[in-house]
Amino acid sequence: MSTDYAIQPDPDTPEHIAKRLLRTEHHGQTDGLGKVAMASALTGMPLLHLSAETDLGADLTITIGDNPMLRLKGKAVPLDGDTATHSAPRYVFRHGAPGGEGQYVVLNATEAVLIVESQETALDPAALLTEGDGKLTAYERSAVDHMNDDHLDAVKSYAEVLLSAGEGEWRLASLDMEGLDLVRCDAAGTDFARLWFHPPLASPGDIKSKLVELAMAGRAG
């Protein structure tokens, strides 16, 4: 990756390692529910689809990754109305439509611990949130749909040229103020890739210019 392409190299700070796990891992292990499918909300926190019988009053602990590993503890907050409608495609793009009755929830983490090579580092959960992306709600789905409907060549270049992620049928799954999430689902299997912006978006109005800049970089590469 090159900062000439407005892509952020993957730093190894504890906070960024934790953010990378939140954005790129697609399952987590919970104490009471076992293995759960996971996407990321706009904030970066785990987005889950839980059965209607799940007790949302109790604390939920979810472990993400192996080594490094991120352990989060907090409350699963149900989503409804426009928030649920907006968040659902982030989950469906990764896992397909959930079966059975249930609801989308986002973990409101109150504790976060990163474990690397058996060394534990306590993190401030607030430091793992993507700032400013609440303003992105009105823009994200239209931008994602537009890119997938009209600019798949650019999306393909993001993955294959800028990230060297390998050839395939790449789609833009979601975007936030700090980067893009890409998914490939074809005869070769399923794969995921994360592209970090450098620098992060200053406002939702910067989306178009950033996507154009990256497309130009992909063509040049």
Summary of the structure (lengths in Angstrom):
residues: 221
radius of gyration: 17.0
end to end distance: 10.7
largest distance: 51.9
contacts: 678
relative contact order: 0.17
helix: 36%
strand: 35%
